[in-house]
Amino acid sequence: MRFIFIFIMFPYFVFADSMYFMPYEAKEAINAIIKEIKQAKSEVNIAVYSFTNREISKAIRDTAKKGVRFNIIYDHKGNIDDNMTTIGYLSKLKNIYTCTLKGKLSNNKKYFGIMHNKLAIIDSKTIVFGSANWSKSAFDINYEMLLISQNKDYINQASKYFNKMLSECEKY
């Protein structure tokens, strides 16, 4: 009977979600993102408004050097002119495609929406999402959350959504 219990419970341990709350678990959250990126085998799709974290960008650089393909969607206006953003640096590297996405025009035609996602899909097996931009303030001083999951339904739905955004994206 003990063997059956372990066999039945095993999938829950393998596919358990991880959740982090910043600023209290900032280091653990950053390390979790980096770990997932470094374990990628073929493709990582990222959509994010503000991406200034150097540790994560270095993990992307190193993983891309191993042949993993990255597609990164940044907000059309969100911090892309800022010297601290990662878009200029990452866009020059092999296996990394960067683009910007302009939000939809408001009904009153005065404002454009923004890329408010904080999303990564890794090898169509893992999804990383939450409220936290990949920036110093998001991890160190803001009250944010980050979830990492292997939920296939989430991944499939997010992948369709990502591909729609990517098709509308302008190469950086």
Secondary structure, 3 states (H helix, E strand, C coil): CHHHHHHHHHHHHHCCCEEEEECCCHHHHHHHHHHHHHCCCCEEEEEECCECCHHHHHHHHHHHHCCCEEEEEEECCCCCCCCCCCHHHHCCCCCEEEEEECCCECCCCCCECCCCCEEEEECCCEEEEECCCECHHHHHCCCEEEEEECCHHHHHHHHHHHHHHHHHCEEC
